[in-house]
Amino acid sequence: MFMPDRKKFIFIPFAIVGFVLLVGWVVMLLWNAILPGVITGVSALSYWQAVGLLILSKILFSGFKGGGGHNHPGRKQFREKWRNMSEEDRTQFKAAWRERCGKRPE
């Protein structure tokens, strides 16, 4: 039976923390390079504010479970429904969504 090296597993939490800190640094650089010059009233972020913003966006947009929202339960049902629609039903569906979103019909 194969037994993985336990020493490798010790470094996994450190690698995760290091990755979060590295991505926080990238968020800080991007924020400070782009937003203060584009949007009036937006100030530069410190490093720890950028890490906090990264963690907050992770919580708000993908929750505490992994996957980042890619496994939405209704998505598979919608795809199946779309495949079973006739061309006329698809056209009506698209027109209804254009009306809801305020776009002009084609």
N, C-alpha and C positions, 0 to 999 in steps of 0.2 A: 504494500500500500504506500502511496506517495504521501510524504509529509512535507508540507511547505516549510521553508526556513522561517522560523518565528522572528528572527532578527529583522527581516524585511518588513514585517507587519508593524514593528515599532515605529518605523519612519513614516508610515502612511498618515497619521494625524499631523505630523510636522509638515509633510508635503502639502496637505490640504490647507493648513494655515498659511504656509508660504505662498501657495497659489492665490489665496484670497487677498493677501497683502500685496502681491504683485499686480493683480487685476485692479485693486484699489488705487495703486500708483498710476496705472494707465488711465483709470477713470478721472483722477485728479488732473493729469496732464491734458487729457482731451477737454474736460470741462473748462480749465483755465485757458486753454488755447482758443476755444471756440465761443463759448457762451458770453463772457463779459464783453466781447467786441460786437456780438450780434444782437443781444437783447439788453436794452437799457435797464439798469438797476440790478443786474445780476453781478454778484461779486465773486472773486476767486475762492476756491475751496482749499482748506488745509488737507493734509494727507489723511488725517483721522476722520474728517468730515466726508471725504471721498469713500473711505472704507465703510463708514456708516451708511452713506447713500447707496452703496453697492449692496449691503446687507438688507437695507430697507426695500430696495427694488426687488431683491430676491424673494422676500417675504410677501410683498404686495402682488407681484406678478406671477409667481409660481408656487407660493405657499411653502409648507414645510416638507411636502413630499417631493421626490425628484421628478424629473421628466420635463419640467418647464412648460406644462400645459399641452404637450404634444399628444397626450393620450386622453383627450376630451371624450367622454362617453357618447355624446351626441354626434360627433364627427363621423363615426363609422355608419351610424344610422342614416345621417344625411346623405353620405356618398351612395349608399345603397338605394335610397329613395330617388336620388338624382339619376342614377343609372336606369331605374325603372320608369322614369318619366318619358312621355312622348315629346317630340320636338315642339308641339303646340303648347304642352304644359310648361316646358322650359321657357319658352318665349313669354308666356303669361307671368311666370314666376319672376323673370328678369325685369319685366315691365313694372310689376308691383314693387320690386325693390328700388328701381329707379325713381318711382313716384315717392316712396318713403324717404329716400335719401336726398330728394330735391333736385335730381339731375333731369335734364330734358330727355324725352324719349328719342330713340334713334329713328 
